């Protein structure tokens, strides 16, 4: 799927560390190091990495330096991050720092598809304390996102998702991405469809 690049409009910090890493095509530990080194400014206010939120400019910076981060010292990375954030806020197509020029439109194009997927996920996944003890659910349904992702891992078919719970392939894809970026902690959830529909897809050695 081809997604047209969009300018990352100035906004409150929105993306978790895992989401930022996914959009920028980096490992989470790289994003965490940039935060710990004071290169990126985060919102969220908590000491936990899971509570750190990154804004639009940080995403562009991470994607822009993905191949050259280890060649830059801390001072240069800080200056570049601020330049990218400033020029992106102004809607510019590039950011310059001395002899170095970053093609922001090119960076936007490189992350457009993953950014669109995360924003679609943000819109499609909600929490309601009245449903499933506040577990994340797919908007407009009572289906817990992690349950849907687990069924997908077990091999439930598109027809089963559609017939048992009226879930579309796009909703299953969104659940898969959310589960990847926000894995559930704690006790495993019970299957969200009748066990007969699940065991058909479970290898014999796992049944019992």
Buried (B, 14 or more C-beta within 10 A) or exposed (E): EEEEBEBBEEEEBBBBBBBBBBBBEBEBEBBBEBBEEEBBBBEBEEEEBEEBBBBBBBBBBBBBBBEEBEEBEEEBBBBBBBBBBEBBBEEBEEBEBEEEEBEBEEBBBBBBBBBBBBBBBBEBBBEEEEBBEEBBBBEEBEBBBBBBBBBBEBEBEEEBBBEBBEBEEEBBBBBBBBBEBBEBEEEEBEBBBEEEBBBEBEEEEEEE
